[in-house]
Amino acid sequence: MQLKLAFVSFALATLAVATPAPRGEPASSCSTGPIQCCNTVEPASSAGAASLLGLLGIVLQNLNVDVGITCSPISVIGISGNSCSAQAVCCQDNSNGGLISIGCVPVTL
C-alpha cells in the first residue's frame, strides 16, 4: 500500500506541470457539475493518465476522452480567489476526489 501511495505521489509530481491549452466552451454551458481547475488535462491514452487510471482501478471504454489530473472545483466565477491559473474544464465524471476527472472539455471563464 505504501509503495502504491509513493508511486501515485511520484506520478502526480511528474504531471503537476501546468500546460496552457486552447480555450473551448463557455463556462455557462457546463451542465455536468462544477467547473474544475485542473493542473493538467491530457488524453486518457497518454502514459501518465493511463498509469494513474490503472493505479486507481478505473477502466475506461473510450480512451479518446480527456482527463483532468489534480482538479479542484471553482465554486463561484468572478469572485476574488476563485480563479484558475492552470486549466478550467467541465468534466463528465468528477467522482474521484479531484485526483482525476474524466471526460473533460476546456471552458472559458
Contact map, one row per residue, 1 for C-alpha under 8 A:
1111100000000000000000000000000000000000000000000000000000000000000000000000000000000000000000000000000000000
1111110000000000000000000000000000000000000000000000000000000000000000000000000000000000000000000000000000000
1111111000000000000000000000000000000000000000000000000000000000000000000000000000000000000000000000000000000
1111111100000000000000000000000000000000000000000000001000000000000000000000000000000000000000000000000000000
1111111110000000000000000000000000000000000000000000000000000000000000000000000000000000000000000000000000000
0111111111000000000000000000000000000000000000000000000000000000000000000000000000000000000000000000000000000
0011111111100000000000000000000000000000000000000000000000000000000000000000000000000000000000000000000000000
0001111111110000000000000000000000000000000000000001001000000000000000000000000000000000000000000000000000000
0000111111111000000000000000000000000000000000000000000000000000000000000000000000000000000000000000000000000
0000011111111100000000000000000000000000000000000000000000000000000000000000000000000000000000000000000000000
0000001111111110000000000000000000000000000000010001000000000000000000000000000000000000000000000000000000000
0000000111111111000000000000000000000000000000000000000000000000000011000000000000000000000000000000000000000
0000000011111111100000000000000000000000000000000000000000000000000000000000000000000000000000000000000000000
0000000001111111100000000000000000000000000000000000000000000000000000000000000000000000000000000000000000000
0000000000111111110000000000000000000011000000010000000000000000000010000000000000000000000000000000000000000
0000000000011111110000000000000000000011000000000000000000000000000001000000000000000000000000000000000000000
0000000000001111111000000000000000000011000000000000000000000000000000000000000000000000000000000000000000000
0000000000000011111100000000000000000011000000000000000000000000000000000000000000000110000000000000000000000
0000000000000000111110000000000000000011000000000000000000000000000000000000000000000110000000000000000000000
0000000000000000011111000000000000000000000000000000000000000000000000000000000000000110000000000000000000000
0000000000000000001111100000000000000000000000000000000000000000000000000000000000000010000000000000000001000
0000000000000000000111110000000000000000000000000000000000000000000000000000000000000000000000000000000001000
0000000000000000000011111000000000000000000000000000000000000000000000000000000000000000000000000000000001110
0000000000000000000001111100000000000000000000000000000000000000000000000000000000000000000000000000000011110
0000000000000000000000111110100000000000000000000000000000000000000000000000000000000000000000000000000011110
0000000000000000000000011111110000000000000000000000000000000000000000000000000000000000000000000000000000111
0000000000000000000000001111110000100000000000000000000000000000000000000000000000000000010000000000000000111
0000000000000000000000000111111000000000000000000000000000000000000000000000000000000000000000000000000000000
0000000000000000000000001111111000000000000000000000000000000000000000000000000000000000000000000000000000000
0000000000000000000000000111111111100000000000000000000000000000000000000000000000000000010000000000000000000
0000000000000000000000000001111110000000000000000000000000000000000000000000000000000000000000000000000000000
0000000000000000000000000000011111000000000000000000000000000000000000000000000000000000011110000000000000000
0000000000000000000000000000011111100000000000000000000000000000000000000000000000000000011101000000000000000
0000000000000000000000000000010111110000000000000000000000000000000000001110000000000000010000000000000000000
0000000000000000000000000010010011111000000000000000000000000000000000001110000000000001111000000000000000000
0000000000000000000000000000000001111100000000000000000000000000000000111100000000000001111000000000000000000
0000000000000000000000000000000000111110000000000000000000000000000000111100000000011111100000000000000000000
0000000000000000000000000000000000011111100000000000000000000000000111110000000000000111100000000000000000000
0000000000000011111000000000000000001111100000000000000000000000000111100000000000000110000000000000000000000
0000000000000011111000000000000000000111110000000000000000000000000111000000000000000110000000000000000000000
0000000000000000000000000000000000000111111000000000000000000000011110000000000000000010000000000000000100000
0000000000000000000000000000000000000001111101001000000000000000011100000000000000000000000000000000000000000
0000000000000000000000000000000000000000111111001000000000000011111000000000000000000000000000000000000000000
0000000000000000000000000000000000000000011111001100000000000011111000000000000000000000000000000000000000000
0000000000000000000000000000000000000000001111101100000000000011000000000000000000000000000000000000000000000
0000000000000000000000000000000000000000011111111100000000000000000000000000000000000000000000000000000000000
0000000000000000000000000000000000000000000011111110000000000000000000000000000000000000000000000000000000000
0000000000100010000000000000000000000000000001111111000000000000000000000000000000000000000000000000000000000
0000000000000000000000000000000000000000011111111111100000000000001010000000000000000000000000000000000000000
0000000000000000000000000000000000000000000111111111110000000000000000000000000000000000000000000000000000000
0000000000000000000000000000000000000000000000111111111000000000000000000000000000000000000000000000000000000
0000000100100000000000000000000000000000000000011111111100000000000000000000000000000000000000000000000000000
0000000000000000000000000000000000000000000000001111111111100000000000000000000000000000000000000001000000000
0000000000000000000000000000000000000000000000000111111111100000000000000000000000000000000000000000000000000
0001000100000000000000000000000000000000000000000011111111000000000000000000000000000000000000000000000000000
0000000000000000000000000000000000000000000000000001111111000000000000000000000000000000000000000000000000000
0000000000000000000000000000000000000000000000000000111111100000000000000000000000000000000000000000000000000
0000000000000000000000000000000000000000000000000000111111110000000000000000000000000000000000000000000000000
0000000000000000000000000000000000000000000000000000110011111000000000000000000000000000000000000000000000000
0000000000000000000000000000000000000000000000000000000001111110000000000000000000000000000000000000000000000
0000000000000000000000000000000000000000000000000000000000111110000000000000000000000000000000000000000000000
0000000000000000000000000000000000000000000000000000000000011111100000000000000000000000000000000000000000000
0000000000000000000000000000000000000000001110000000000000011111100000000000000000000000000000000000000000000
0000000000000000000000000000000000000000001110000000000000000111110000000000000000000000000000000000000000000
0000000000000000000000000000000000000000001100000000000000000111111000000000000000000000000000000000011100000
0000000000000000000000000000000000000000111100000000000000000001111100000000000000000000000000000000011110000
0000000000000000000000000000000000000000111100001000000000000000111110000000000000000000001000000001111100000
0000000000000000000000000000000000000111110000000000000000000000011111100000000000000000101000000001110100000
0000000000010010000000000000000000000111100000001000000000000000001111100000000000000000000000000111100000000
0000000000010001000000000000000000000111000000000000000000000000000111110000000000000000000000000111000000000
0000000000000000000000000000000000011110000000000000000000000000000111111000000000000000000000000111100000000
0000000000000000000000000000000000011100000000000000000000000000000001111100000000000000000000000100000000000
0000000000000000000000000000000001111000000000000000000000000000000000111110000000000000000000000000000000000
0000000000000000000000000000000001111000000000000000000000000000000000011111100001110000000000000000000000000
0000000000000000000000000000000001100000000000000000000000000000000000001111100001000000000000000000000000000
0000000000000000000000000000000000000000000000000000000000000000000000000111111001000000000000000000000000000
0000000000000000000000000000000000000000000000000000000000000000000000000111111001100000000000000000000000001
0000000000000000000000000000000000000000000000000000000000000000000000000001111101100000000000000000000000000
0000000000000000000000000000000000000000000000000000000000000000000000000001111111100000000000000000000000000
0000000000000000000000000000000000000000000000000000000000000000000000000000011111100000000000000000000000000
0000000000000000000000000000000000000000000000000000000000000000000000000000001111100000000000000000000000000
0000000000000000000000000000000000000000000000000000000000000000000000000111111111110000000000000000000000000
0000000000000000000000000000000000000000000000000000000000000000000000000100111111111000000000000000000000000
0000000000000000000000000000000000001000000000000000000000000000000000000100000001111111000000000000000000000
0000000000000000000000000000000000001000000000000000000000000000000000000000000000111110000000000000000000000
0000000000000000011100000000000000001111000000000000000000000000000000000000000000011111000000000000000000000
0000000000000000011110000000000000001111100000000000000000000000000000000000000000011111100000000000000001000
0000000000000000000000000000000000111100000000000000000000000000000000000000000000010111110000000000000001111
0000000000000000000000000000000000111100000000000000000000000000000100000000000000000011111000000000000111100
0000000000000000000000000010010111110000000000000000000000000000000000000000000000000001111100000000000111100
0000000000000000000000000000000110110000000000000000000000000000001100000000000000000000111111000000111110000
0000000000000000000000000000000110000000000000000000000000000000000000000000000000000000011111000000111100000
0000000000000000000000000000000100000000000000000000000000000000000000000000000000000000001111110000111000000
0000000000000000000000000000000010000000000000000000000000000000000000000000000000000000001111111101110000000
0000000000000000000000000000000000000000000000000000000000000000000000000000000000000000000011111100100000000
0000000000000000000000000000000000000000000000000000000000000000000000000000000000000000000011111111100000000
0000000000000000000000000000000000000000000000000000000000000000000000000000000000000000000001111111000000000
0000000000000000000000000000000000000000000000000000000000000000000011110000000000000000000001111111100000000
0000000000000000000000000000000000000000000000000000000000000000000011100000000000000000000000011111100000000
0000000000000000000000000000000000000000000000000000100000000000001111100000000000000000000001011111110000000
0000000000000000000000000000000000000000000000000000000000000000001110100000000000000000001111110111111100000
0000000000000000000000000000000000000000000000000000000000000000111100000000000000000000001111000001111100000
0000000000000000000000000000000000000000000000000000000000000000111000000000000000000000001110000000111110000
0000000000000000000000000000000000000000100000000000000000000000111100000000000000000000111100000000111111000
0000000000000000000000011000000000000000000000000000000000000000010000000000000000000000111000000000001111100
0000000000000000000011111000000000000000000000000000000000000000000000000000000000000011110000000000000111110
0000000000000000000000111110000000000000000000000000000000000000000000000000000000000001110000000000000011111
0000000000000000000000111110000000000000000000000000000000000000000000000000000000000001000000000000000001111
0000000000000000000000000110000000000000000000000000000000000000000000000000100000000001000000000000000000111
